[in-house]
Amino acid sequence: MPTFFNYPFHSNGFVAHGHCYLWKTGLVSLHIISDATIAQAERNQPELILLDVQMPGIDGFETCRRLKANPVTQNIPIIFTTALADTESKTKGFSLGAVDYIPKPFAQEEVIARVRVHLQLKQLTESLEQQVSDRTKALQQAQVQLVQQEKLSTLGELIAGIGHEINNPINFISSNIPPLEEYIAGVTKLLLLYEQEYPNPTAKITTAINDLDLNFVLEDMVKILNSLEVGSERIQNLSNSLRNFSRSDSDTKISADLHQGLDSTLMILQHRLKPNGDRPGIEVIKNYAVFPEINCYIGQMNQVFMNIFANAIDALDETIMLGKRINLIPQIQITTQIDSEQLVVIRIADNGIGIPEGFKKRLFEPLFTTKTVGKGTGLGLSIAYQIVVEKHKGVLEVNSQSGMGTEFIIKIPA
C-alpha cells in the first residue's frame, strides 16, 4: 500500500499545495508540474502519477501528452484528478492515455484504493509482458532448432548423395588413367621403332603423318593425360570434402579433426573464393596450431564454419561492390589454438566492410539479418550460436568495427 510523506490531508481530500504526485516504491513526492518535473520523472521513473488537470503553466492534458510521447515514461500509469467532471474532459483524458479519472472533491481512502488497484494492474501487466517475451524467445529458439535439424538432415543427405554419385565415375576415370598412360607410352614407342626401321615411308603414310602432325599429337597426349590426372584428383578431393562435411553425427559426439572440417568447408566454397567481377580472388591465410582430434559434433561444426565463411565472403563482395576500401586485397584469416583454459579457439577474420555497432548485439538473434531482402534468412548465425553455445557448451563471439573487418571467435572445450 502506498504511504504519503510531507503532505497534509483534510478529511475531505488533499490540500492543493501541488498538482502532481509521483509514486516511487510506495512513496509519494509532491511537485508543482513543470518541464523540470517531467525530466525528473524520466530520470527516476515513478510507479504511478496522480495528475491534476487544471494547473498554472502546462495543464494536465499537455503534461500527459508529453509523458505518453516519451518512450521512457509512456508506460507509467496516469490518474487524472480534477473538478472538471464533464464527459468531454473525461474522454479527452482517457484518449491521451490516462488509466483513471478521479473527480474532486475526493476522499483519501478512495484515492489510495484506486492507486493500489492500478499499481497491481501495472505489476500484472509487466509480469504478463515478461512471460510473453520469455515464451516468444523460447518459441524462436525451438523454431531455430527445428530448422537447424531439418537443414542439417536435408543438407547432409543431399551432399552425401552428391559425393557418392561423384565418387563412382571419378574412381572409374582415375583408375583407368595409369593403364591408359602405359598404352599411350607403348604405342608411342612402337611408332618410333617403325620410324627407325622404315625411315622412308610411302607417300600415303607421309601425307597422313603430316596431316595428323604426329609429333605434336604424341607430345600433347601426355599433357592431356596429366591434365586428366590433376582434374580427377581435384574431383576426388571435392568428393571427400563433401562426404566429410556431411557426416551425420548429430546425436553423438565423435573425435574429429577440426582442421579437416575447415578445409572441407573451404573446398566446397572454392568457387566463391575465385575472382568475381571487380573483386579479385579471396586469399585464405591459415595459421593452424597442432592439437589432437576434438570430441564434438563435427557435422554441426562444419555447418558453423560454412555460415561464418559464407558471411565473410558476402562482406568482402559488398565491400568491393560499394567501393568502401580502395585497392583492397580481400582476405580471410583462420587461426586455431588451445588456450590456457583448455579451450579450442578458432578465429575466422575478414578485412571486409565490418558490422555497425548497433547491429552487433542482435547478430545472433533468430531472423535478424543485416543483408538485403532475398540475400539472408537471419538463421545462419543464430543456428551457429546454438550449435557452439548450447550443443558444445562453448562461446561464440564477434569483434568488429565498421569499415575495419569482422572476426568471429569460436571456443569449445578440448
C-alpha positions in Angstrom: 0.0 0.0 0.0 1.4 3.4 -0.9 2.2 5.8 2.0 2.3 9.5 2.0 5.0 11.8 3.3 5.3 15.6 3.7 1.8 16.1 2.6 -1.1 17.1 4.9 -4.6 15.8 4.3 -8.0 17.3 5.1 -10.8 14.9 5.9 -12.4 15.6 2.6 -9.2 15.2 0.5 -5.9 16.7 -0.3 -4.7 20.2 0.4 -3.9 21.7 -3.0 -0.2 22.6 -2.3 0.7 21.0 -5.6 -0.7 19.3 -8.7 1.4 16.2 -9.5 2.1 13.3 -7.2 4.7 10.7 -8.2 4.6 7.2 -6.6 8.0 5.5 -6.3 8.1 2.2 -4.4 5.2 3.3 -2.3 6.5 6.8 -1.6 4.6 9.9 -2.9 6.5 13.1 -3.5 4.8 16.4 -4.1 5.8 18.5 -7.1 4.5 21.6 -8.9 4.4 20.3 -12.5 6.9 21.8 -14.9 9.4 20.8 -17.6 11.8 20.0 -14.8 9.4 17.7 -13.2 8.8 15.8 -16.4 12.5 15.4 -16.8 12.7 14.2 -13.2 10.1 11.6 -14.0 12.2 10.5 -16.9 15.4 10.2 -14.8 13.8 8.5 -11.8 10.7 6.7 -13.1 7.8 6.6 -10.7 5.4 3.6 -10.4 2.3 5.9 -10.9 1.5 9.5 -11.4 -1.6 11.3 -9.9 -2.1 14.4 -12.1 -4.3 17.5 -11.8 -5.9 18.8 -14.9 -6.1 22.5 -14.0 -2.6 23.8 -13.3 -0.7 27.0 -13.9 1.5 26.9 -17.0 1.4 23.5 -18.5 -2.0 21.9 -17.9 -2.6 18.3 -17.1 -3.6 17.2 -20.6 -0.5 18.6 -22.1 1.6 17.1 -19.4 0.0 13.7 -20.1 0.6 14.1 -23.8 4.3 14.8 -23.2 4.7 11.9 -20.8 3.0 9.4 -23.2 5.0 10.7 -26.2 8.3 9.9 -24.4 9.3 6.2 -24.8 10.9 6.3 -21.3 7.7 7.4 -19.4 4.9 6.3 -21.8 4.1 3.1 -19.7 3.7 4.9 -16.4 0.0 4.8 -15.3 -1.5 8.3 -15.0 -4.6 9.1 -12.9 -6.3 12.5 -13.5 -7.8 14.3 -10.6 -9.9 17.4 -11.4 -13.1 19.3 -10.6 -13.9 19.1 -14.4 -16.4 16.3 -14.3 -17.9 16.8 -17.8 -17.9 13.9 -20.3 -15.7 15.8 -22.8 -12.9 16.3 -20.3 -13.0 12.7 -19.2 -13.0 11.5 -22.8 -10.0 13.7 -23.6 -8.1 12.4 -20.6 -8.7 8.7 -21.5 -7.8 9.4 -25.1 -4.5 10.8 -24.0 -3.7 7.6 -22.2 -4.9 8.1 -18.6 -5.9 5.0 -16.8 -8.4 6.6 -14.4 -10.2 9.9 -13.6 -11.0 11.0 -10.0 -13.3 14.0 -9.7 -12.9 16.5 -6.9 -13.6 16.6 -4.1 -12.4 13.1 -3.3 -11.7 11.1 -0.2 -8.2 9.9 0.8 -9.4 6.3 1.1 -10.8 6.3 -2.5 -7.5 7.7 -3.9 -5.5 5.1 -2.1 -7.8 2.3 -3.2 -7.6 3.3 -6.8 -3.8 3.8 -6.7 -3.5 0.3 -5.2 -5.6 -1.2 -8.0 -3.7 0.5 -10.7 -0.3 -0.4 -9.2 -1.5 -4.1 -9.1 -2.7 -3.9 -12.7 0.7 -2.4 -13.7 2.6 -5.2 -12.0 0.3 -7.9 -13.5 0.8 -6.3 -17.0 4.5 -6.2 -16.6 4.6 -9.8 -15.4 2.4 -10.9 -18.3 4.6 -9.0 -20.8 7.7 -10.7 -19.4 6.0 -14.1 -19.7 5.0 -13.4 -23.3 8.6 -12.2 -24.0 10.1 -15.3 -22.4 7.7 -17.6 -24.3 8.4 -15.8 -27.6 12.1 -16.3 -27.1 11.6 -20.0 -26.2 9.4 -20.5 -29.3 12.0 -18.7 -31.5 14.8 -21.0 -30.1 12.6 -24.1 -30.7 11.9 -22.9 -34.2 15.6 -22.4 -34.9 16.4 -25.8 -33.5 13.8 -27.4 -35.8 15.1 -25.5 -38.8 18.7 -26.4 -37.9 17.9 -30.2 -37.5 15.9 -30.2 -40.7 18.6 -28.2 -42.5 21.3 -30.5 -41.3 19.4 -33.6 -42.2 18.4 -32.4 -45.7 21.8 -30.8 -46.4 23.7 -33.9 -45.1 21.7 -36.3 -47.3 22.0 -34.1 -50.4 25.7 -33.6 -50.0 26.4 -37.2 -49.2 24.4 -38.3 -52.2 26.3 -35.9 -54.5 29.6 -37.0 -53.0 28.6 -40.7 -53.6 27.5 -40.1 -57.2 30.7 -38.2 -58.0 32.8 -40.8 -56.3 31.8 -43.7 -58.6 32.6 -42.2 -62.0 35.7 -40.4 -60.8 37.0 -43.6 -59.4 36.4 -45.2 -62.8 38.3 -42.4 -64.5 41.2 -42.2 -62.1 41.7 -46.0 -62.0 41.9 -46.1 -65.8 44.4 -43.3 -66.3 47.5 -45.3 -65.3 46.9 -48.1 -67.8 46.0 -45.6 -70.4 49.3 -43.9 -69.8 51.1 -47.2 -70.3 49.2 -47.9 -73.6 50.0 -44.5 -75.0 53.6 -44.8 -74.0 53.7 -48.3 -75.7 52.1 -47.0 -78.9 54.5 -44.0 -79.0 57.5 -46.3 -78.6 56.2 -48.6 -81.3 55.7 -45.7 -83.7 59.2 -44.5 -83.0 60.5 -48.0 -83.8 58.6 -48.0 -87.1 60.2 -44.7 -87.9 63.7 -46.1 -87.2 63.1 -49.3 -89.1 61.3 -47.7 -92.0 62.8 -44.3 -92.4 61.3 -43.9 -95.9 57.6 -44.5 -95.7 55.3 -44.3 -98.7 53.8 -41.1 -99.9 50.4 -42.0 -98.5 51.8 -42.6 -95.0 53.9 -39.4 -95.1 50.8 -37.4 -96.1 48.9 -38.9 -93.2 51.7 -38.1 -90.7 51.8 -34.5 -91.9 48.1 -34.1 -91.8 48.0 -35.5 -88.2 51.1 -33.6 -87.1 52.2 -36.8 -85.3 55.0 -35.3 -83.2 52.7 -32.7 -81.8 49.9 -35.3 -81.1 52.4 -37.6 -79.3 53.6 -34.8 -77.0 50.1 -33.4 -76.4 48.6 -36.7 -75.4 51.0 -36.8 -72.5 49.9 -33.3 -71.4 46.2 -34.2 -71.7 46.7 -37.3 -69.6 48.5 -35.1 -66.9 45.5 -32.7 -67.0 43.1 -35.6 -66.6 45.1 -36.8 -63.7 45.1 -33.4 -62.0 41.4 -32.9 -62.6 40.4 -36.3 -61.3 42.4 -35.7 -58.2 40.7 -32.4 -57.6 37.3 -34.0 -58.0 38.3 -36.8 -55.6 39.3 -34.2 -53.1 36.0 -32.4 -53.6 34.1 -35.7 -53.2 36.0 -36.4 -50.0 35.3 -32.9 -48.7 31.6 -33.3 -49.4 31.5 -36.6 -47.5 33.5 -35.2 -44.6 31.2 -32.1 -44.4 28.0 -34.2 -44.4 29.0 -36.6 -41.7 25.7 -37.4 -39.9 26.7 -37.5 -36.2 24.1 -35.1 -34.8 23.1 -37.5 -31.9 26.6 -38.4 -30.6 29.9 -36.7 -30.4 32.9 -38.3 -32.1 36.6 -37.5 -32.2 37.3 -35.4 -35.3 39.9 -33.2 -36.9 38.6 -29.6 -36.9 41.2 -28.6 -39.4 39.9 -31.1 -41.8 36.4 -29.7 -41.3 37.6 -26.2 -42.0 39.5 -27.3 -45.1 36.5 -29.4 -46.4 34.2 -26.4 -46.0 36.7 -24.1 -47.9 36.9 -26.7 -50.6 33.1 -26.6 -51.1 33.2 -22.8 -51.2 36.2 -22.7 -53.5 34.1 -21.4 -56.4 33.1 -18.3 -54.3 36.7 -17.6 -53.4 37.7 -17.2 -57.0 37.7 -13.7 -58.7 34.2 -12.4 -59.1 33.6 -9.4 -61.3 35.5 -6.4 -59.9 36.5 -8.4 -56.9 39.9 -10.2 -57.1 40.3 -13.7 -55.7 40.0 -14.0 -51.9 43.2 -15.0 -50.2 42.8 -17.6 -47.4 45.6 -17.4 -44.8 45.8 -20.4 -42.4 47.6 -20.4 -39.1 46.8 -23.8 -37.7 48.1 -24.9 -34.3 48.9 -28.6 -33.7 46.4 -30.3 -31.5 44.7 -33.7 -31.4 41.3 -34.6 -32.6 38.4 -33.0 -30.6 35.3 -34.7 -29.3 32.5 -32.8 -31.0 29.5 -32.9 -33.3 31.6 -32.5 -36.4 28.8 -32.3 -38.9 27.3 -29.4 -37.0 30.6 -27.7 -36.5 31.1 -27.8 -40.3 27.8 -26.0 -40.6 29.1 -23.3 -38.2 32.2 -22.9 -40.4 30.0 -22.8 -43.6 27.8 -20.0 -42.2 30.8 -17.9 -41.0 32.8 -18.3 -44.2 29.8 -17.5 -46.3 29.1 -14.3 -44.3 32.8 -13.3 -44.7 32.6 -13.8 -48.5 29.4 -11.8 -48.6 31.0 -9.0 -46.6 34.0 -8.9 -48.9 31.8 -8.9 -52.0 29.8 -6.0 -50.6 33.0 -4.1 -49.6 34.2 -4.2 -53.2 30.8 -3.5 -54.7 30.2 -0.4 -52.6 33.8 0.8 -53.1 34.4 1.1 -49.4 38.0 0.0 -49.5 40.1 1.2 -52.4 42.7 -1.3 -53.7 41.5 -3.9 -51.1 43.2 -7.3 -51.3 40.3 -9.5 -49.9 41.5 -11.9 -47.2 40.1 -14.5 -44.8 42.4 -15.4 -42.0 41.9 -18.6 -39.9 43.8 -19.1 -36.7 43.5 -22.0 -34.3 45.0 -22.7 -30.9 44.3 -24.2 -27.5 44.3 -21.6 -24.8 45.2 -21.8 -21.1 41.7 -22.9 -20.1 42.0 -25.9 -22.5 39.5 -24.5 -24.9 39.9 -24.9 -28.7 39.9 -21.4 -30.1 39.1 -20.8 -33.8 39.3 -17.3 -35.1 37.9 -16.5 -38.6 38.5 -12.9 -39.6 37.9 -11.0 -42.8 39.0 -7.5 -43.9 35.6 -6.5 -45.3 33.0 -3.9 -44.6 32.6 -4.6 -40.9 29.4 -4.6 -38.7 27.8 -1.4 -37.4 27.9 -1.1 -33.6 24.2 -1.1 -33.3 23.8 -4.4 -35.1 26.4 -6.4 -33.0 24.1 -7.0 -30.0 21.4 -8.5 -32.3 23.7 -10.5 -34.5 22.8 -13.9 -33.1 19.0 -13.3 -32.7 16.8 -15.5 -34.8 15.5 -13.9 -38.1 17.8 -10.9 -37.7 19.9 -10.1 -40.7 22.0 -7.2 -42.0 21.7 -8.4 -45.6 19.3 -7.1 -48.2 15.9 -8.7 -48.9 16.4 -12.1 -50.6 20.0 -12.5 -49.5 19.7 -13.7 -45.9 17.2 -15.5 -43.7 18.6 -14.4 -40.4 19.0 -18.0 -39.2 22.6 -18.8 -40.1 24.4 -17.1 -37.2 21.5 -18.0 -34.8 21.9 -21.7 -35.7 25.7 -21.3 -35.3 25.3 -19.8 -31.9 23.1 -22.6 -30.7 25.5 -25.3 -32.0 28.5 -23.7 -30.3 26.9 -22.5 -27.1 24.1 -25.0 -26.4 25.4 -28.1 -28.1 29.1 -27.8 -27.3 28.9 -25.6 -24.1 31.2 -23.2 -25.8 31.4 -19.5 -26.7 30.7 -17.7 -29.9 31.8 -14.0 -30.0 32.2 -11.3 -32.6 34.7 -8.5 -32.8 34.1 -5.9 -35.5 34.4 -2.2 -36.3 32.5 -0.6 -39.2 34.9 -0.4 -42.2 37.6 -2.5 -40.4 36.5 -6.1 -40.9 35.0 -8.7 -38.7 36.3 -11.5 -36.6 34.3 -14.4 -35.2 35.8 -16.3 -32.3 34.6 -19.9 -31.6 35.6 -21.6 -28.3 34.7 -25.2 -27.4 36.1 -27.5 -24.7 39.0 -29.6 -25.9 
